Amino acid sequence: MLSFLSRLRDYKGIENEPREFQCKLTRLLWFFMKGRRIVAVHGIRNKGQTIALRDLDAARERMRDWQERMKL
């Protein structure tokens, strides 16, 4: 996880879609915000290669909710 975060330190963009971090069977969906902030919005245990649509929808909804509450 630390090596993953160290690779992100030079990232300067803002994304409109959740991104994925995978470690063995655990996946974490997250997105970037201003000020080099990373917001985790959904975590799952998944044995398959794809993420279920319901999990992506949950991450997108939580991302929109977070952005609305922060007035972005």
Backbone as JSON, one array per atom type, in Angstrom:
{
  "sequence": "MLSFLSRLRDYKGIENEPREFQCKLTRLLWFFMKGRRIVAVHGIRNKGQTIALRDLDAARERMRDWQERMKL",
  "N": [[0.82, -1.18, 0.0], [1.94, 1.25, 0.77], [3.87, 1.64, -1.23], [2.2, 1.98, -3.39], [0.89, 4.39, -2.69], [3.1, 6.1, -2.67], [3.7, 6.24, -5.37], [1.68, 7.84, -6.24], [2.2, 10.44, -5.47], [3.06, 12.41, -7.25], [0.92, 12.9, -8.86], [-1.29, 15.1, -10.49], [-3.8, 15.57, -11.48], [-7.46, 15.71, -11.58], [-9.95, 13.39, -11.16], [-13.03, 12.16, -12.56], [-14.17, 9.74, -12.2], [-14.31, 6.86, -10.11], [-11.29, 5.22, -9.08], [-9.29, 2.21, -8.97], [-7.72, 0.23, -6.5], [-5.94, -2.68, -5.99], [-5.3, -5.45, -3.96], [-4.36, -8.56, -3.53], [-7.21, -10.29, -2.77], [-8.73, -8.13, -2.11], [-10.3, -5.1, -2.98], [-10.16, -1.62, -3.43], [-12.02, 1.21, -4.02], [-11.54, 4.48, -5.1], [-10.97, 8.08, -5.3], [-9.39, 11.06, -6.61], [-8.96, 14.31, -5.16], [-8.84, 17.93, -5.0], [-5.85, 19.45, -3.72], [-4.22, 17.26, -3.39], [-5.59, 15.16, -2.22], [-6.83, 11.98, -1.34], [-9.7, 10.08, -1.58], [-11.3, 7.39, -0.23], [-13.96, 5.42, -1.29], [-15.33, 2.98, -1.47], [-15.05, -0.42, -0.57], [-14.26, -3.79, -1.39], [-14.35, -7.4, -1.4], [-13.15, -9.46, -3.8], [-13.03, -12.07, -6.08], [-13.05, -12.28, -8.8], [-12.11, -10.91, -12.07], [-13.31, -8.58, -12.82], [-15.12, -5.73, -11.61], [-18.2, -5.72, -9.98], [-21.14, -4.21, -11.33], [-22.94, -3.08, -9.51], [-21.25, -2.46, -7.4], [-19.56, -0.54, -8.55], [-21.49, 1.42, -9.09], [-22.25, 2.05, -6.47], [-19.86, 3.18, -5.52], [-19.65, 5.41, -7.24], [-21.94, 6.85, -6.51], [-21.38, 7.43, -3.8], [-19.12, 8.99, -4.2], [-20.21, 11.21, -5.59], [-21.93, 12.11, -3.56], [-20.07, 12.82, -1.58], [-18.68, 14.88, -2.9], [-20.75, 16.75, -3.24], [-21.34, 17.38, -0.57], [-18.97, 18.62, 0.12], [-19.11, 20.74, -1.49], [-18.11, 20.94, -4.21]],
  "CA": [[0.0, 0.0, 0.0], [2.81, 2.43, 0.82], [4.48, 1.85, -2.55], [1.13, 2.51, -4.22], [0.7, 5.8, -2.36], [4.27, 6.87, -3.07], [3.61, 6.48, -6.82], [0.65, 8.85, -6.48], [2.54, 11.76, -4.95], [3.26, 13.37, -8.33], [-0.3, 13.02, -9.65], [-1.81, 16.44, -10.34], [-5.12, 15.68, -12.09], [-8.67, 15.4, -10.83], [-10.71, 12.39, -11.91], [-14.48, 12.14, -12.37], [-14.56, 8.35, -12.01], [-13.52, 6.16, -9.09], [-10.18, 4.4, -9.53], [-9.23, 0.95, -8.23], [-6.49, -0.31, -5.94], [-6.17, -4.11, -5.75], [-4.28, -6.17, -3.2], [-4.86, -9.93, -3.42], [-8.64, -10.39, -3.02], [-9.39, -6.91, -1.67], [-10.24, -3.97, -3.91], [-10.57, -0.36, -2.85], [-12.37, 2.2, -5.03], [-11.18, 5.78, -4.56], [-10.81, 9.14, -6.29], [-8.55, 12.19, -6.24], [-9.55, 15.63, -5.02], [-7.86, 19.01, -4.94], [-4.97, 19.42, -2.56], [-3.59, 15.95, -3.31], [-6.39, 14.36, -1.3], [-7.37, 10.73, -1.86], [-10.9, 9.72, -0.82], [-11.75, 6.02, -0.47], [-15.42, 5.43, -1.25], [-15.95, 1.65, -1.43], [-14.11, -1.53, -0.5], [-14.9, -5.08, -1.63], [-13.52, -8.6, -1.58], [-13.57, -9.9, -5.11], [-12.15, -13.08, -6.67], [-13.08, -12.15, -10.25], [-11.26, -9.88, -12.67], [-14.06, -7.35, -13.01], [-15.88, -5.24, -10.46], [-19.64, -5.76, -10.26], [-21.75, -2.93, -11.63], [-23.53, -2.52, -8.29], [-20.16, -1.88, -6.61], [-19.17, 0.7, -9.23], [-22.56, 2.38, -8.86], [-22.15, 2.49, -5.07], [-18.7, 4.07, -5.44], [-19.99, 6.67, -7.93], [-22.92, 7.57, -5.68], [-20.67, 7.96, -2.63], [-18.25, 10.05, -4.68], [-21.08, 12.38, -5.82], [-22.38, 12.58, -2.26], [-18.94, 13.48, -0.92], [-18.42, 16.13, -3.61], [-21.84, 17.68, -2.92], [-21.17, 17.85, 0.81], [-17.81, 19.5, 0.15], [-19.45, 21.84, -2.41], [-17.11, 21.0, -5.28]],
  "C": [[0.87, 1.25, 0.0], [3.47, 2.7, -0.53], [3.45, 2.42, -3.52], [0.94, 4.0, -3.96], [1.89, 6.64, -2.77], [4.27, 7.15, -4.57], [2.61, 7.58, -7.14], [1.08, 10.27, -6.14], [2.73, 12.81, -6.03], [2.02, 13.57, -9.18], [-0.92, 14.39, -9.41], [-3.24, 16.59, -10.88], [-6.25, 15.41, -11.13], [-9.5, 14.48, -11.7], [-12.2, 12.52, -11.61], [-15.02, 10.73, -12.18], [-13.72, 7.74, -10.9], [-12.41, 5.32, -9.75], [-10.1, 3.19, -8.6], [-7.82, 0.67, -7.75], [-6.79, -1.75, -5.57], [-4.99, -4.71, -5.01], [-4.86, -7.54, -2.86], [-6.34, -9.96, -3.73], [-9.41, -9.12, -2.66], [-9.21, -5.81, -2.71], [-10.8, -2.74, -3.21], [-10.84, 0.61, -4.0], [-12.2, 3.58, -4.41], [-11.12, 6.81, -5.68], [-9.93, 10.25, -5.72], [-9.38, 13.44, -6.07], [-8.44, 16.67, -4.98], [-7.02, 18.88, -3.67], [-4.33, 18.07, -2.32], [-4.28, 15.04, -2.3], [-6.91, 13.11, -2.02], [-8.54, 10.33, -0.96], [-11.32, 8.3, -1.2], [-13.26, 5.98, -0.3], [-16.06, 4.05, -1.16], [-14.86, 0.58, -1.38], [-14.86, -2.85, -0.66], [-13.86, -6.19, -1.61], [-14.03, -9.25, -2.84], [-12.56, -10.9, -5.67], [-12.08, -12.95, -8.19], [-12.17, -11.04, -10.76], [-11.98, -8.56, -12.86], [-14.8, -6.99, -11.72], [-17.35, -5.22, -10.85], [-20.18, -4.34, -10.45], [-22.35, -2.29, -10.39], [-22.46, -1.88, -7.4], [-19.66, -0.58, -7.23], [-20.22, 1.79, -9.01], [-22.52, 2.93, -7.43], [-20.99, 3.46, -4.9], [-19.0, 5.43, -6.09], [-20.96, 7.5, -7.09], [-22.25, 8.18, -4.45], [-19.73, 9.09, -3.03], [-19.06, 11.33, -4.92], [-21.55, 12.98, -4.5], [-21.27, 13.35, -1.55], [-18.67, 14.84, -1.56], [-19.5, 17.17, -3.32], [-21.69, 18.24, -1.51], [-19.99, 18.8, 0.95], [-17.97, 20.69, -0.8], [-18.4, 22.04, -3.49], [-17.76, 21.03, -6.63]]
}
